[in-house]
């Protein structure tokens, strides 16, 4: 499949009143920073790990 995704619409019945939405979500900021020349380093890795750990404090298997 050639090309890139320009827009992906929300799934039906998406709850937009949760903290993962919005352009200022910490993960979106990390993505923008790294995509536009920022450095992926140990500090960035630990920050991202903290984001995911806070969303799922206990492993789900």
mmCIF file of the C-alpha atoms, coordinates in Angstrom:
data_MODEL
# 
_entry.id   MODEL 
# 
loop_
_atom_site.group_PDB 
_atom_site.id 
_atom_site.type_symbol 
_atom_site.label_atom_id 
_atom_site.label_alt_id 
_atom_site.label_comp_id 
_atom_site.label_asym_id 
_atom_site.label_entity_id 
_atom_site.label_seq_id 
_atom_site.pdbx_PDB_ins_code 
_atom_site.Cartn_x 
_atom_site.Cartn_y 
_atom_site.Cartn_z 
_atom_site.occupancy 
_atom_site.B_iso_or_equiv 
_atom_site.pdbx_formal_charge 
_atom_site.auth_seq_id 
_atom_site.auth_comp_id 
_atom_site.auth_asym_id 
_atom_site.auth_atom_id 
_atom_site.pdbx_PDB_model_num 
ATOM 1  C CA . UNK A 1 1  ? 0.000   0.000   0.000  1.00 0.00 ? 1  UNK A CA 1 
ATOM 2  C CA . UNK A 1 2  ? 1.563   3.282   -1.074 1.00 0.00 ? 2  UNK A CA 1 
ATOM 3  C CA . UNK A 1 3  ? 1.057   6.695   0.472  1.00 0.00 ? 3  UNK A CA 1 
ATOM 4  C CA . UNK A 1 4  ? 0.590   8.013   3.956  1.00 0.00 ? 4  UNK A CA 1 
ATOM 5  C CA . UNK A 1 5  ? -2.268  8.590   6.340  1.00 0.00 ? 5  UNK A CA 1 
ATOM 6  C CA . UNK A 1 6  ? -3.382  12.230  6.443  1.00 0.00 ? 6  UNK A CA 1 
ATOM 7  C CA . UNK A 1 7  ? -6.335  11.779  8.766  1.00 0.00 ? 7  UNK A CA 1 
ATOM 8  C CA . UNK A 1 8  ? -7.831  8.897   10.672 1.00 0.00 ? 8  UNK A CA 1 
ATOM 9  C CA . UNK A 1 9  ? -11.339 9.497   11.967 1.00 0.00 ? 9  UNK A CA 1 
ATOM 10 C CA . UNK A 1 10 ? -12.344 8.482   15.473 1.00 0.00 ? 10 UNK A CA 1 
ATOM 11 C CA . UNK A 1 11 ? -14.094 5.168   15.921 1.00 0.00 ? 11 UNK A CA 1 
ATOM 12 C CA . UNK A 1 12 ? -17.859 5.388   16.432 1.00 0.00 ? 12 UNK A CA 1 
ATOM 13 C CA . UNK A 1 13 ? -18.826 6.167   20.039 1.00 0.00 ? 13 UNK A CA 1 
ATOM 14 C CA . UNK A 1 14 ? -15.320 7.354   20.922 1.00 0.00 ? 14 UNK A CA 1 
ATOM 15 C CA . UNK A 1 15 ? -15.202 9.085   24.299 1.00 0.00 ? 15 UNK A CA 1 
ATOM 16 C CA . UNK A 1 16 ? -13.168 12.243  23.681 1.00 0.00 ? 16 UNK A CA 1 
ATOM 17 C CA . UNK A 1 17 ? -13.423 13.337  27.335 1.00 0.00 ? 17 UNK A CA 1 
ATOM 18 C CA . UNK A 1 18 ? -10.512 11.255  28.503 1.00 0.00 ? 18 UNK A CA 1 
ATOM 19 C CA . UNK A 1 19 ? -6.940  12.443  28.944 1.00 0.00 ? 19 UNK A CA 1 
ATOM 20 C CA . UNK A 1 20 ? -5.465  10.595  25.952 1.00 0.00 ? 20 UNK A CA 1 
ATOM 21 C CA . UNK A 1 21 ? -7.113  13.051  23.556 1.00 0.00 ? 21 UNK A CA 1 
ATOM 22 C CA . UNK A 1 22 ? -5.723  16.417  22.656 1.00 0.00 ? 22 UNK A CA 1 
ATOM 23 C CA . UNK A 1 23 ? -2.666  17.777  20.914 1.00 0.00 ? 23 UNK A CA 1 
ATOM 24 C CA . UNK A 1 24 ? -0.911  18.466  24.210 1.00 0.00 ? 24 UNK A CA 1 
ATOM 25 C CA . UNK A 1 25 ? -0.912  14.889  25.485 1.00 0.00 ? 25 UNK A CA 1 
ATOM 26 C CA . UNK A 1 26 ? 2.637   14.113  26.671 1.00 0.00 ? 26 UNK A CA 1 
ATOM 27 C CA . UNK A 1 27 ? 3.075   11.226  24.197 1.00 0.00 ? 27 UNK A CA 1 
ATOM 28 C CA . UNK A 1 28 ? 2.108   13.458  21.277 1.00 0.00 ? 28 UNK A CA 1 
ATOM 29 C CA . UNK A 1 29 ? 4.672   16.009  22.446 1.00 0.00 ? 29 UNK A CA 1 
ATOM 30 C CA . UNK A 1 30 ? 7.389   13.332  22.577 1.00 0.00 ? 30 UNK A CA 1 
ATOM 31 C CA . UNK A 1 31 ? 6.412   12.141  19.102 1.00 0.00 ? 31 UNK A CA 1 
ATOM 32 C CA . UNK A 1 32 ? 6.587   15.678  17.665 1.00 0.00 ? 32 UNK A CA 1 
ATOM 33 C CA . UNK A 1 33 ? 9.888   16.393  19.350 1.00 0.00 ? 33 UNK A CA 1 
ATOM 34 C CA . UNK A 1 34 ? 11.605  13.223  18.142 1.00 0.00 ? 34 UNK A CA 1 
ATOM 35 C CA . UNK A 1 35 ? 10.054  13.392  14.664 1.00 0.00 ? 35 UNK A CA 1 
ATOM 36 C CA . UNK A 1 36 ? 11.335  16.909  14.103 1.00 0.00 ? 36 UNK A CA 1 
ATOM 37 C CA . UNK A 1 37 ? 14.933  16.443  15.147 1.00 0.00 ? 37 UNK A CA 1 
ATOM 38 C CA . UNK A 1 38 ? 14.742  15.915  18.879 1.00 0.00 ? 38 UNK A CA 1 
ATOM 39 C CA . UNK A 1 39 ? 16.908  13.310  20.503 1.00 0.00 ? 39 UNK A CA 1 
ATOM 40 C CA . UNK A 1 40 ? 15.683  9.886   21.584 1.00 0.00 ? 40 UNK A CA 1 
ATOM 41 C CA . UNK A 1 41 ? 17.813  9.216   24.625 1.00 0.00 ? 41 UNK A CA 1 
ATOM 42 C CA . UNK A 1 42 ? 17.628  7.527   28.009 1.00 0.00 ? 42 UNK A CA 1 
ATOM 43 C CA . UNK A 1 43 ? 15.704  10.440  29.528 1.00 0.00 ? 43 UNK A CA 1 
ATOM 44 C CA . UNK A 1 44 ? 13.115  10.345  26.724 1.00 0.00 ? 44 UNK A CA 1 
ATOM 45 C CA . UNK A 1 45 ? 12.831  6.566   26.992 1.00 0.00 ? 45 UNK A CA 1 
ATOM 46 C CA . UNK A 1 46 ? 12.249  6.761   30.753 1.00 0.00 ? 46 UNK A CA 1 
ATOM 47 C CA . UNK A 1 47 ? 9.654   9.520   30.291 1.00 0.00 ? 47 UNK A CA 1 
ATOM 48 C CA . UNK A 1 48 ? 7.732   7.413   27.738 1.00 0.00 ? 48 UNK A CA 1 
ATOM 49 C CA . UNK A 1 49 ? 7.953   4.359   29.988 1.00 0.00 ? 49 UNK A CA 1 
ATOM 50 C CA . UNK A 1 50 ? 6.443   6.462   32.779 1.00 0.00 ? 50 UNK A CA 1 
ATOM 51 C CA . UNK A 1 51 ? 3.561   7.513   30.532 1.00 0.00 ? 51 UNK A CA 1 
ATOM 52 C CA . UNK A 1 52 ? 2.711   3.906   29.686 1.00 0.00 ? 52 UNK A CA 1 
ATOM 53 C CA . UNK A 1 53 ? 3.234   2.711   33.258 1.00 0.00 ? 53 UNK A CA 1 
ATOM 54 C CA . UNK A 1 54 ? 0.784   5.352   34.514 1.00 0.00 ? 54 UNK A CA 1 
ATOM 55 C CA . UNK A 1 55 ? -1.877  4.174   32.054 1.00 0.00 ? 55 UNK A CA 1 
ATOM 56 C CA . UNK A 1 56 ? -1.559  0.530   33.080 1.00 0.00 ? 56 UNK A CA 1 
ATOM 57 C CA . UNK A 1 57 ? -0.041  0.313   36.568 1.00 0.00 ? 57 UNK A CA 1 
ATOM 58 C CA . UNK A 1 58 ? -0.507  -3.460  36.646 1.00 0.00 ? 58 UNK A CA 1 
ATOM 59 C CA . UNK A 1 59 ? 0.474   -5.826  33.824 1.00 0.00 ? 59 UNK A CA 1 
ATOM 60 C CA . UNK A 1 60 ? -2.440  -7.297  31.899 1.00 0.00 ? 60 UNK A CA 1 
ATOM 61 C CA . UNK A 1 61 ? -1.717  -10.723 30.483 1.00 0.00 ? 61 UNK A CA 1 
# 
